[in-house]
Amino acid sequence: MKLPPPNTLGGWALAATGGVLQTLSLAPFELWWCLPLGLALWLVALKRDPVAGSFAYGLGLFGSGAHWIWVSMVTISATPLPIAVLLEVGFISVLAATFAVAGWLYRRLSPINPWLTFPALVVVTELLRTFAFTGFPWLFAGYGLMPSPWGHLGALVGVYGLSALAAVMAVALHHWRGWWALAPALAGMAWYSPTPPISTAEPVTVRLIQSSVPANEKWNPAWRDRIIERHLMPTLTADTDWVVWSENALPLLGAEADAYFDEMARQRPDLALFAGRLIEAEPDRTRRYYNAIDGVGAASGQHLKQRLVPFGEYVPLEGALRGLIDFFDLPLSTIVPGQGAQRLSAGGVTIGALICYEVAYPLLAWQGATDAQVLVSVSNDAWFGDSIARDQHLQMAQMRALELGLPMVRATNDGVTAVIDAQGRISARLENYAIGHLDDSFVPATTRTLYSLWGPWPVWGIAVALILANLVTASRRPTLPSKGRDR
């Protein structure tokens, strides 16, 4: 097949198609074989039009996979249409620019073994997205391999390692003769299965409450009693060891909220309640809040959310936009990130806590899971509307459980509420928008995965070292005279 020329609309469209294919490899589509095809198209773009082609790949990826930001801005935050369009285009363009940076870097690499340099470049690009512009670690390539025969390797190398493996497959597609050498290794990795985590701990029963409150009605006084009732009765009547509420479950603040939770602890002192709530922080011209999980009754400790959601808990360029968007009239517009907090625990079980967006950060999850026996994640995915973001978010939660070898209980406002085992598989779930609760059990982990010992650092270190070594090699190459000078 003859490819369209680089630096043309056809060439950029081909690169953007690669980004769309990466989206199709992720939840909810899970067409994992689209991932190496998509990355192979990015590799083609890198060799023909590195910067513009890579930017087009990013536009295809985020335009197809992160367009749901629109729901948060328009449906929930009531952002005026012109401002929403500007923010949507700007957000996707900034994310796509991280691929353009990768293209600029690729142009300076020495033309040595692509089997090493391209996987390293994929990992470095995802590393950049993890930390740049406060971080948006979404749509990583490695998630696309979860439903593949190699998904179980996440327990060894994590999502970044799976991204590198997908890039190796892409190189094999680009240099098709390489499949003969790669096929035995892939077959061996598919056949190998790490020993499933085995726990000697006693099972813990848990009730996860899903209240299904529309995001734009949360602070409506007409909904107040209804929201409280949807949490109160299932909690007081629970015959489980634990009850977990979703993120920021009740429309209560300050002393009123404290009094409510004190009363809950008085009525059910035997019950370990993990409640998502807002806790007042030090004021800064306006009242500020931490987004938290609070241990109530037989539970103890407190977790403060460290990573906030763009267009959900804060809006970029807030100073310029305050007064133009209704979102700033809600308490959620004054969320500030927490730094340190007490470890959550109940009945001798130590918990790694993750609030909503935090589950997308592999390093944060790894750091928070030190000595943990279970992960507790709370979220309010109503901000995503009825979009593919819900499934993407759940897939990342499954990867965190697989990487760390820990079961996860995940309570959300309106879906997807689920219990995930230590191999990243969903053992029980509630359907989206259902009002009610999910009763299930989990076994606290007593063993660790290989990934949990070192986290993402080895893959990061190898990828960065390969790129730096390649750049040094490229800088030492003699500069050849141009043809113009020869003439």
FISEMAR-495479 format. One record per residue (C-alpha): residue number from 0; y, x, z. Coordinates in steps of 0.2 Angstrom, whole numbers, plus 5000, padded with zeros to 4 digits. Example, Ala and Ser with C-alpha at 12.3 -4.5 7.8 and 13.67 -1.06 7.14 Angstrom:
BEGIN
{i 0; c2 4978; c1 5062; c3 5039}
{i 1; c2 4995; c1 5068; c3 5036}
REM end
This chain:
BEGIN
{i 0; c2 5000; c1 5000; c3 5000}
{i 1; c2 5017; c1 5007; c3 4995}
{i 2; c2 5029; c1 5007; c3 5010}
{i 3; c2 5047; c1 5001; c3 5008}
{i 4; c2 5059; c1 5016; c3 5007}
{i 5; c2 5067; c1 5022; c3 5024}
{i 6; c2 5085; c1 5018; c3 5028}
{i 7; c2 5083; c1 5001; c3 5019}
{i 8; c2 5081; c1 4983; c3 5026}
{i 9; c2 5063; c1 4983; c3 5021}
{i 10; c2 5060; c1 4999; c3 5030}
{i 11; c2 5068; c1 4993; c3 5046}
{i 12; c2 5059; c1 4976; c3 5044}
{i 13; c2 5042; c1 4985; c3 5044}
{i 14; c2 5047; c1 4995; c3 5060}
{i 15; c2 5053; c1 4978; c3 5068}
{i 16; c2 5036; c1 4971; c3 5064}
{i 17; c2 5028; c1 4984; c3 5074}
{i 18; c2 5038; c1 4979; c3 5089}
{i 19; c2 5032; c1 4961; c3 5086}
{i 20; c2 5014; c1 4966; c3 5085}
{i 21; c2 5016; c1 4975; c3 5102}
{i 22; c2 5022; c1 4958; c3 5110}
{i 23; c2 5007; c1 4949; c3 5102}
{i 24; c2 4996; c1 4961; c3 5112}
{i 25; c2 5003; c1 4956; c3 5128}
{i 26; c2 5001; c1 4940; c3 5138}
{i 27; c2 5000; c1 4925; c3 5134}
{i 28; c2 4993; c1 4930; c3 5116}
{i 29; c2 4982; c1 4945; c3 5122}
{i 30; c2 4978; c1 4951; c3 5104}
{i 31; c2 4975; c1 4969; c3 5110}
{i 32; c2 4971; c1 4975; c3 5093}
{i 33; c2 4989; c1 4972; c3 5088}
{i 34; c2 4995; c1 4986; c3 5100}
{i 35; c2 4988; c1 5001; c3 5090}
{i 36; c2 4994; c1 4993; c3 5074}
{i 37; c2 5011; c1 4990; c3 5081}
{i 38; c2 5013; c1 5008; c3 5088}
{i 39; c2 5006; c1 5015; c3 5071}
{i 40; c2 5021; c1 5007; c3 5063}
{i 41; c2 5033; c1 5015; c3 5075}
{i 42; c2 5025; c1 5031; c3 5071}
{i 43; c2 5028; c1 5028; c3 5053}
{i 44; c2 5046; c1 5024; c3 5057}
{i 45; c2 5048; c1 5040; c3 5067}
{i 46; c2 5042; c1 5051; c3 5052}
{i 47; c2 5053; c1 5042; c3 5040}
{i 48; c2 5069; c1 5036; c3 5049}
{i 49; c2 5068; c1 5041; c3 5067}
{i 50; c2 5083; c1 5034; c3 5075}
{i 51; c2 5087; c1 5018; c3 5065}
{i 52; c2 5068; c1 5014; c3 5063}
{i 53; c2 5065; c1 5016; c3 5082}
{i 54; c2 5080; c1 5005; c3 5086}
{i 55; c2 5072; c1 4992; c3 5074}
{i 56; c2 5056; c1 4993; c3 5083}
{i 57; c2 5064; c1 4990; c3 5099}
{i 58; c2 5073; c1 4975; c3 5092}
{i 59; c2 5057; c1 4968; c3 5086}
{i 60; c2 5049; c1 4971; c3 5103}
{i 61; c2 5062; c1 4964; c3 5114}
{i 62; c2 5068; c1 4951; c3 5102}
{i 63; c2 5051; c1 4943; c3 5102}
{i 64; c2 5045; c1 4948; c3 5120}
{i 65; c2 5061; c1 4946; c3 5130}
{i 66; c2 5071; c1 4932; c3 5122}
{i 67; c2 5067; c1 4922; c3 5137}
{i 68; c2 5083; c1 4929; c3 5146}
{i 69; c2 5092; c1 4915; c3 5137}
{i 70; c2 5083; c1 4903; c3 5148}
{i 71; c2 5090; c1 4911; c3 5164}
{i 72; c2 5108; c1 4912; c3 5156}
{i 73; c2 5110; c1 4895; c3 5148}
{i 74; c2 5098; c1 4883; c3 5156}
{i 75; c2 5099; c1 4889; c3 5174}
{i 76; c2 5115; c1 4898; c3 5175}
{i 77; c2 5125; c1 4887; c3 5164}
{i 78; c2 5133; c1 4901; c3 5155}
{i 79; c2 5145; c1 4896; c3 5141}
{i 80; c2 5137; c1 4898; c3 5124}
{i 81; c2 5148; c1 4912; c3 5117}
{i 82; c2 5146; c1 4922; c3 5132}
{i 83; c2 5127; c1 4919; c3 5132}
{i 84; c2 5125; c1 4925; c3 5114}
{i 85; c2 5135; c1 4940; c3 5118}
{i 86; c2 5125; c1 4944; c3 5133}
{i 87; c2 5108; c1 4941; c3 5125}
{i 88; c2 5112; c1 4952; c3 5110}
{i 89; c2 5119; c1 4965; c3 5121}
{i 90; c2 5104; c1 4965; c3 5133}
{i 91; c2 5092; c1 4966; c3 5119}
{i 92; c2 5102; c1 4980; c3 5110}
{i 93; c2 5103; c1 4991; c3 5125}
{i 94; c2 5084; c1 4990; c3 5128}
{i 95; c2 5081; c1 4994; c3 5109}
{i 96; c2 5093; c1 5009; c3 5111}
{i 97; c2 5080; c1 5017; c3 5123}
{i 98; c2 5068; c1 5018; c3 5107}
{i 99; c2 5083; c1 5025; c3 5097}
{i 100; c2 5084; c1 5038; c3 5110}
{i 101; c2 5066; c1 5042; c3 5108}
{i 102; c2 5069; c1 5043; c3 5089}
{i 103; c2 5083; c1 5055; c3 5092}
{i 104; c2 5071; c1 5066; c3 5103}
{i 105; c2 5057; c1 5065; c3 5090}
{i 106; c2 5069; c1 5072; c3 5077}
{i 107; c2 5071; c1 5088; c3 5088}
{i 108; c2 5052; c1 5090; c3 5091}
{i 109; c2 5042; c1 5104; c3 5084}
{i 110; c2 5030; c1 5097; c3 5071}
{i 111; c2 5014; c1 5101; c3 5081}
{i 112; c2 4999; c1 5091; c3 5086}
{i 113; c2 5004; c1 5072; c3 5085}
{i 114; c2 4989; c1 5068; c3 5096}
{i 115; c2 4999; c1 5075; c3 5110}
{i 116; c2 5017; c1 5072; c3 5106}
{i 117; c2 5016; c1 5054; c3 5101}
{i 118; c2 5007; c1 5048; c3 5117}
{i 119; c2 5019; c1 5059; c3 5127}
{i 120; c2 5034; c1 5051; c3 5118}
{i 121; c2 5028; c1 5033; c3 5122}
{i 122; c2 5026; c1 5037; c3 5140}
{i 123; c2 5043; c1 5045; c3 5141}
{i 124; c2 5051; c1 5030; c3 5133}
{i 125; c2 5043; c1 5018; c3 5145}
{i 126; c2 5049; c1 5030; c3 5159}
{i 127; c2 5067; c1 5029; c3 5153}
{i 128; c2 5066; c1 5010; c3 5153}
{i 129; c2 5059; c1 5011; c3 5171}
{i 130; c2 5075; c1 5019; c3 5178}
{i 131; c2 5089; c1 5017; c3 5165}
{i 132; c2 5102; c1 5004; c3 5167}
{i 133; c2 5094; c1 4999; c3 5184}
{i 134; c2 5077; c1 4998; c3 5175}
{i 135; c2 5068; c1 4985; c3 5165}
{i 136; c2 5050; c1 4990; c3 5165}
{i 137; c2 5044; c1 4975; c3 5155}
{i 138; c2 5033; c1 4974; c3 5139}
{i 139; c2 5024; c1 4991; c3 5142}
{i 140; c2 5011; c1 4995; c3 5129}
{i 141; c2 4998; c1 4998; c3 5142}
{i 142; c2 4997; c1 4980; c3 5147}
{i 143; c2 4991; c1 4976; c3 5130}
{i 144; c2 4975; c1 4985; c3 5133}
{i 145; c2 4971; c1 4975; c3 5148}
{i 146; c2 4960; c1 4963; c3 5139}
{i 147; c2 4952; c1 4977; c3 5128}
{i 148; c2 4936; c1 4986; c3 5132}
{i 149; c2 4947; c1 5000; c3 5140}
{i 150; c2 4957; c1 4989; c3 5152}
{i 151; c2 4947; c1 4994; c3 5167}
{i 152; c2 4954; c1 5012; c3 5165}
{i 153; c2 4970; c1 5006; c3 5173}
{i 154; c2 4961; c1 5010; c3 5190}
{i 155; c2 4961; c1 5028; c3 5185}
{i 156; c2 4977; c1 5031; c3 5175}
{i 157; c2 4988; c1 5016; c3 5178}
{i 158; c2 4998; c1 5006; c3 5165}
{i 159; c2 5007; c1 5022; c3 5159}
{i 160; c2 4990; c1 5030; c3 5155}
{i 161; c2 4984; c1 5015; c3 5146}
{i 162; c2 5000; c1 5016; c3 5135}
{i 163; c2 4996; c1 5034; c3 5131}
{i 164; c2 4978; c1 5029; c3 5126}
{i 165; c2 4985; c1 5015; c3 5115}
{i 166; c2 4997; c1 5029; c3 5107}
{i 167; c2 4982; c1 5040; c3 5103}
{i 168; c2 4973; c1 5025; c3 5094}
{i 169; c2 4989; c1 5023; c3 5084}
{i 170; c2 4989; c1 5041; c3 5079}
{i 171; c2 4971; c1 5039; c3 5073}
{i 172; c2 4976; c1 5024; c3 5063}
{i 173; c2 4990; c1 5034; c3 5055}
{i 174; c2 4978; c1 5049; c3 5052}
{i 175; c2 4963; c1 5038; c3 5048}
{i 176; c2 4951; c1 5052; c3 5047}
{i 177; c2 4954; c1 5055; c3 5065}
{i 178; c2 4944; c1 5040; c3 5070}
{i 179; c2 4928; c1 5050; c3 5067}
{i 180; c2 4933; c1 5062; c3 5081}
{i 181; c2 4941; c1 5048; c3 5092}
{i 182; c2 4927; c1 5035; c3 5090}
{i 183; c2 4914; c1 5044; c3 5102}
{i 184; c2 4927; c1 5046; c3 5115}
{i 185; c2 4933; c1 5028; c3 5114}
{i 186; c2 4915; c1 5022; c3 5115}
{i 187; c2 4912; c1 5033; c3 5131}
{i 188; c2 4928; c1 5027; c3 5139}
{i 189; c2 4923; c1 5009; c3 5135}
{i 190; c2 4905; c1 5011; c3 5142}
{i 191; c2 4911; c1 5020; c3 5158}
{i 192; c2 4916; c1 5008; c3 5172}
{i 193; c2 4923; c1 5014; c3 5189}
{i 194; c2 4914; c1 5008; c3 5204}
{i 195; c2 4921; c1 4992; c3 5209}
{i 196; c2 4930; c1 4993; c3 5226}
{i 197; c2 4918; c1 4988; c3 5240}
{i 198; c2 4925; c1 4982; c3 5257}
{i 199; c2 4917; c1 4980; c3 5274}
{i 200; c2 4931; c1 4969; c3 5281}
{i 201; c2 4930; c1 4951; c3 5285}
{i 202; c2 4937; c1 4938; c3 5273}
{i 203; c2 4954; c1 4931; c3 5276}
{i 204; c2 4957; c1 4913; c3 5271}
{i 205; c2 4974; c1 4909; c3 5264}
{i 206; c2 4985; c1 4894; c3 5258}
{i 207; c2 4998; c1 4897; c3 5244}
{i 208; c2 5011; c1 4883; c3 5243}
{i 209; c2 5019; c1 4878; c3 5226}
{i 210; c2 5033; c1 4866; c3 5229}
{i 211; c2 5038; c1 4865; c3 5210}
{i 212; c2 5057; c1 4864; c3 5213}
{i 213; c2 5068; c1 4865; c3 5198}
{i 214; c2 5079; c1 4880; c3 5199}
{i 215; c2 5095; c1 4871; c3 5196}
{i 216; c2 5091; c1 4858; c3 5210}
{i 217; c2 5087; c1 4871; c3 5223}
{i 218; c2 5104; c1 4870; c3 5232}
{i 219; c2 5107; c1 4852; c3 5228}
{i 220; c2 5109; c1 4842; c3 5244}
{i 221; c2 5100; c1 4827; c3 5237}
{i 222; c2 5084; c1 4838; c3 5236}
{i 223; c2 5085; c1 4846; c3 5253}
{i 224; c2 5073; c1 4835; c3 5263}
{i 225; c2 5061; c1 4834; c3 5248}
{i 226; c2 5060; c1 4853; c3 5247}
{i 227; c2 5057; c1 4855; c3 5266}
{i 228; c2 5044; c1 4841; c3 5266}
{i 229; c2 5034; c1 4850; c3 5252}
{i 230; c2 5033; c1 4865; c3 5263}
{i 231; c2 5032; c1 4858; c3 5281}
{i 232; c2 5016; c1 4847; c3 5280}
{i 233; c2 5005; c1 4858; c3 5270}
{i 234; c2 5009; c1 4872; c3 5283}
{i 235; c2 5007; c1 4862; c3 5299}
{i 236; c2 4990; c1 4855; c3 5293}
{i 237; c2 4983; c1 4871; c3 5286}
{i 238; c2 4966; c1 4876; c3 5292}
{i 239; c2 4967; c1 4894; c3 5285}
{i 240; c2 4972; c1 4911; c3 5293}
{i 241; c2 4987; c1 4913; c3 5282}
{i 242; c2 5000; c1 4903; c3 5273}
{i 243; c2 5012; c1 4910; c3 5260}
{i 244; c2 5027; c1 4902; c3 5253}
{i 245; c2 5036; c1 4907; c3 5237}
{i 246; c2 5052; c1 4917; c3 5235}
{i 247; c2 5067; c1 4910; c3 5244}
{i 248; c2 5057; c1 4894; c3 5248}
{i 249; c2 5069; c1 4883; c3 5257}
{i 250; c2 5088; c1 4879; c3 5255}
{i 251; c2 5092; c1 4885; c3 5272}
{i 252; c2 5103; c1 4899; c3 5277}
{i 253; c2 5109; c1 4909; c3 5293}
{i 254; c2 5106; c1 4901; c3 5310}
{i 255; c2 5099; c1 4885; c3 5303}
{i 256; c2 5085; c1 4894; c3 5294}
{i 257; c2 5082; c1 4905; c3 5310}
{i 258; c2 5080; c1 4889; c3 5321}
{i 259; c2 5068; c1 4881; c3 5308}
{i 260; c2 5057; c1 4896; c3 5308}
{i 261; c2 5057; c1 4898; c3 5327}
{i 262; c2 5051; c1 4880; c3 5327}
{i 263; c2 5037; c1 4883; c3 5315}
{i 264; c2 5031; c1 4897; c3 5325}
{i 265; c2 5031; c1 4886; c3 5341}
{i 266; c2 5021; c1 4873; c3 5333}
{i 267; c2 5008; c1 4884; c3 5325}
{i 268; c2 5008; c1 4901; c3 5334}
{i 269; c2 4990; c1 4904; c3 5328}
{i 270; c2 4995; c1 4903; c3 5310}
{i 271; c2 5002; c1 4919; c3 5300}
{i 272; c2 5016; c1 4912; c3 5289}
{i 273; c2 5024; c1 4923; c3 5276}
{i 274; c2 5039; c1 4915; c3 5271}
{i 275; c2 5051; c1 4919; c3 5256}
{i 276; c2 5069; c1 4917; c3 5262}
{i 277; c2 5087; c1 4923; c3 5262}
{i 278; c2 5093; c1 4934; c3 5276}
{i 279; c2 5111; c1 4937; c3 5279}
{i 280; c2 5117; c1 4955; c3 5275}
{i 281; c2 5134; c1 4963; c3 5280}
{i 282; c2 5148; c1 4953; c3 5271}
{i 283; c2 5158; c1 4961; c3 5257}
{i 284; c2 5173; c1 4949; c3 5254}
{i 285; c2 5159; c1 4936; c3 5252}
{i 286; c2 5144; c1 4932; c3 5262}
{i 287; c2 5129; c1 4942; c3 5256}
{i 288; c2 5111; c1 4940; c3 5257}
{i 289; c2 5094; c1 4949; c3 5256}
{i 290; c2 5080; c1 4942; c3 5247}
{i 291; c2 5066; c1 4944; c3 5260}
{i 292; c2 5048; c1 4940; c3 5265}
{i 293; c2 5048; c1 4936; c3 5284}
{i 294; c2 5033; c1 4936; c3 5295}
{i 295; c2 5032; c1 4920; c3 5306}
{i 296; c2 5020; c1 4915; c3 5320}
{i 297; c2 5005; c1 4926; c3 5320}
{i 298; c2 5012; c1 4937; c3 5306}
{i 299; c2 5025; c1 4951; c3 5309}
{i 300; c2 5037; c1 4962; c3 5299}
{i 301; c2 5049; c1 4959; c3 5286}
{i 302; c2 5051; c1 4965; c3 5268}
{i 303; c2 5068; c1 4966; c3 5259}
{i 304; c2 5068; c1 4965; c3 5240}
{i 305; c2 5074; c1 4981; c3 5232}
{i 306; c2 5075; c1 4977; c3 5214}
{i 307; c2 5085; c1 4963; c3 5208}
{i 308; c2 5083; c1 4952; c3 5192}
{i 309; c2 5096; c1 4954; c3 5178}
{i 310; c2 5103; c1 4937; c3 5174}
{i 311; c2 5093; c1 4930; c3 5189}
{i 312; c2 5100; c1 4938; c3 5205}
{i 313; c2 5114; c1 4947; c3 5197}
{i 314; c2 5123; c1 4947; c3 5181}
{i 315; c2 5129; c1 4963; c3 5172}
{i 316; c2 5148; c1 4965; c3 5171}
{i 317; c2 5149; c1 4953; c3 5186}
{i 318; c2 5167; c1 4957; c3 5189}
{i 319; c2 5173; c1 4952; c3 5172}
{i 320; c2 5162; c1 4936; c3 5171}
{i 321; c2 5164; c1 4929; c3 5189}
{i 322; c2 5173; c1 4912; c3 5187}
{i 323; c2 5166; c1 4909; c3 5169}
{i 324; c2 5148; c1 4906; c3 5174}
{i 325; c2 5142; c1 4892; c3 5186}
{i 326; c2 5129; c1 4904; c3 5192}
{i 327; c2 5141; c1 4913; c3 5203}
{i 328; c2 5143; c1 4897; c3 5214}
{i 329; c2 5125; c1 4899; c3 5220}
{i 330; c2 5119; c1 4909; c3 5235}
{i 331; c2 5108; c1 4918; c3 5223}
{i 332; c2 5123; c1 4926; c3 5215}
{i 333; c2 5127; c1 4936; c3 5231}
{i 334; c2 5110; c1 4944; c3 5233}
{i 335; c2 5110; c1 4963; c3 5237}
{i 336; c2 5096; c1 4975; c3 5237}
{i 337; c2 5087; c1 4980; c3 5253}
{i 338; c2 5082; c1 4998; c3 5257}
{i 339; c2 5071; c1 4999; c3 5272}
{i 340; c2 5061; c1 4985; c3 5281}
{i 341; c2 5046; c1 4983; c3 5293}
{i 342; c2 5028; c1 4983; c3 5286}
{i 343; c2 5021; c1 4966; c3 5285}
{i 344; c2 5005; c1 4963; c3 5294}
{i 345; c2 4994; c1 4949; c3 5302}
{i 346; c2 4977; c1 4950; c3 5311}
{i 347; c2 4976; c1 4969; c3 5309}
{i 348; c2 4978; c1 4968; c3 5290}
{i 349; c2 4992; c1 4978; c3 5283}
{i 350; c2 5001; c1 4971; c3 5268}
{i 351; c2 5010; c1 4978; c3 5253}
{i 352; c2 5024; c1 4966; c3 5249}
{i 353; c2 5032; c1 4963; c3 5232}
{i 354; c2 5045; c1 4950; c3 5228}
{i 355; c2 5046; c1 4943; c3 5210}
{i 356; c2 5053; c1 4957; c3 5199}
{i 357; c2 5047; c1 4971; c3 5210}
{i 358; c2 5029; c1 4968; c3 5204}
{i 359; c2 5035; c1 4975; c3 5187}
{i 360; c2 5038; c1 4993; c3 5195}
{i 361; c2 5022; c1 5003; c3 5196}
{i 362; c2 5030; c1 5017; c3 5207}
{i 363; c2 5038; c1 5004; c3 5219}
{i 364; c2 5021; c1 4995; c3 5220}
{i 365; c2 5012; c1 5011; c3 5223}
{i 366; c2 5024; c1 5017; c3 5236}
{i 367; c2 5024; c1 5000; c3 5245}
{i 368; c2 5005; c1 5000; c3 5245}
{i 369; c2 5002; c1 5015; c3 5256}
{i 370; c2 4989; c1 5011; c3 5269}
{i 371; c2 4989; c1 4992; c3 5263}
{i 372; c2 4974; c1 4982; c3 5262}
{i 373; c2 4981; c1 4967; c3 5252}
{i 374; c2 4996; c1 4964; c3 5241}
{i 375; c2 5007; c1 4949; c3 5244}
{i 376; c2 5018; c1 4944; c3 5230}
{i 377; c2 5031; c1 4929; c3 5230}
{i 378; c2 5041; c1 4923; c3 5216}
{i 379; c2 5051; c1 4909; c3 5208}
{i 380; c2 5047; c1 4910; c3 5190}
{i 381; c2 5057; c1 4894; c3 5187}
{i 382; c2 5071; c1 4906; c3 5181}
{i 383; c2 5060; c1 4909; c3 5166}
{i 384; c2 5058; c1 4891; c3 5161}
{i 385; c2 5043; c1 4886; c3 5150}
{i 386; c2 5042; c1 4903; c3 5142}
{i 387; c2 5030; c1 4918; c3 5139}
{i 388; c2 5039; c1 4927; c3 5153}
{i 389; c2 5028; c1 4918; c3 5166}
{i 390; c2 5012; c1 4925; c3 5158}
{i 391; c2 5019; c1 4942; c3 5156}
{i 392; c2 5024; c1 4942; c3 5174}
{i 393; c2 5007; c1 4937; c3 5180}
{i 394; c2 4999; c1 4950; c3 5169}
{i 395; c2 5009; c1 4964; c3 5177}
{i 396; c2 5003; c1 4957; c3 5194}
{i 397; c2 4985; c1 4959; c3 5188}
{i 398; c2 4989; c1 4977; c3 5183}
{i 399; c2 4996; c1 4981; c3 5200}
{i 400; c2 4980; c1 4974; c3 5209}
{i 401; c2 4969; c1 4984; c3 5196}
{i 402; c2 4979; c1 5000; c3 5198}
{i 403; c2 4978; c1 5000; c3 5217}
{i 404; c2 4961; c1 4992; c3 5220}
{i 405; c2 4969; c1 4979; c3 5231}
{i 406; c2 4967; c1 4960; c3 5231}
{i 407; c2 4984; c1 4951; c3 5228}
{i 408; c2 4989; c1 4933; c3 5234}
{i 409; c2 5003; c1 4927; c3 5223}
{i 410; c2 5014; c1 4912; c3 5228}
{i 411; c2 5026; c1 4905; c3 5216}
{i 412; c2 5038; c1 4890; c3 5216}
{i 413; c2 5031; c1 4882; c3 5200}
{i 414; c2 5018; c1 4894; c3 5193}
{i 415; c2 5008; c1 4904; c3 5191}
{i 416; c2 5002; c1 4904; c3 5209}
{i 417; c2 4985; c1 4913; c3 5210}
{i 418; c2 4973; c1 4924; c3 5220}
{i 419; c2 4969; c1 4940; c3 5211}
{i 420; c2 4954; c1 4951; c3 5215}
{i 421; c2 4954; c1 4970; c3 5217}
{i 422; c2 4949; c1 4972; c3 5199}
{i 423; c2 4964; c1 4963; c3 5192}
{i 424; c2 4954; c1 4946; c3 5189}
{i 425; c2 4961; c1 4929; c3 5193}
{i 426; c2 4949; c1 4921; c3 5206}
{i 427; c2 4959; c1 4905; c3 5208}
{i 428; c2 4975; c1 4898; c3 5202}
{i 429; c2 4987; c1 4882; c3 5202}
{i 430; c2 4993; c1 4876; c3 5185}
{i 431; c2 5011; c1 4877; c3 5181}
{i 432; c2 5023; c1 4864; c3 5188}
{i 433; c2 5009; c1 4857; c3 5200}
{i 434; c2 5015; c1 4851; c3 5217}
{i 435; c2 5003; c1 4856; c3 5231}
{i 436; c2 4994; c1 4871; c3 5238}
{i 437; c2 4980; c1 4883; c3 5233}
{i 438; c2 4967; c1 4887; c3 5247}
{i 439; c2 4956; c1 4902; c3 5244}
{i 440; c2 4951; c1 4918; c3 5252}
{i 441; c2 4951; c1 4937; c3 5249}
{i 442; c2 4943; c1 4952; c3 5257}
{i 443; c2 4955; c1 4966; c3 5263}
{i 444; c2 4952; c1 4982; c3 5254}
{i 445; c2 4944; c1 4997; c3 5263}
{i 446; c2 4943; c1 5009; c3 5249}
{i 447; c2 4955; c1 5016; c3 5236}
{i 448; c2 4956; c1 5019; c3 5217}
{i 449; c2 4959; c1 5036; c3 5210}
{i 450; c2 4976; c1 5030; c3 5204}
{i 451; c2 4981; c1 5024; c3 5221}
{i 452; c2 4980; c1 5042; c3 5227}
{i 453; c2 4993; c1 5049; c3 5215}
{i 454; c2 5001; c1 5034; c3 5207}
{i 455; c2 5010; c1 5037; c3 5190}
{i 456; c2 5015; c1 5055; c3 5194}
{i 457; c2 5001; c1 5064; c3 5185}
{i 458; c2 5004; c1 5054; c3 5168}
{i 459; c2 5023; c1 5056; c3 5170}
{i 460; c2 5022; c1 5074; c3 5173}
{i 461; c2 5010; c1 5078; c3 5159}
{i 462; c2 5021; c1 5068; c3 5146}
{i 463; c2 5037; c1 5076; c3 5152}
{i 464; c2 5029; c1 5093; c3 5151}
{i 465; c2 5022; c1 5090; c3 5134}
{i 466; c2 5039; c1 5085; c3 5127}
{i 467; c2 5049; c1 5099; c3 5136}
{i 468; c2 5036; c1 5112; c3 5129}
{i 469; c2 5038; c1 5105; c3 5112}
{i 470; c2 5057; c1 5105; c3 5113}
{i 471; c2 5056; c1 5124; c3 5118}
{i 472; c2 5045; c1 5128; c3 5104}
{i 473; c2 5056; c1 5119; c3 5092}
{i 474; c2 5072; c1 5128; c3 5098}
{i 475; c2 5063; c1 5145; c3 5095}
{i 476; c2 5059; c1 5141; c3 5076}
{i 477; c2 5069; c1 5151; c3 5064}
{i 478; c2 5082; c1 5141; c3 5055}
{i 479; c2 5078; c1 5141; c3 5036}
{i 480; c2 5093; c1 5142; c3 5024}
{i 481; c2 5096; c1 5126; c3 5015}
{i 482; c2 5093; c1 5123; c3 4996}
{i 483; c2 5112; c1 5123; c3 4993}
{i 484; c2 5113; c1 5140; c3 5000}
{i 485; c2 5099; c1 5146; c3 4990}
{i 486; c2 5108; c1 5141; c3 4974}
REM end
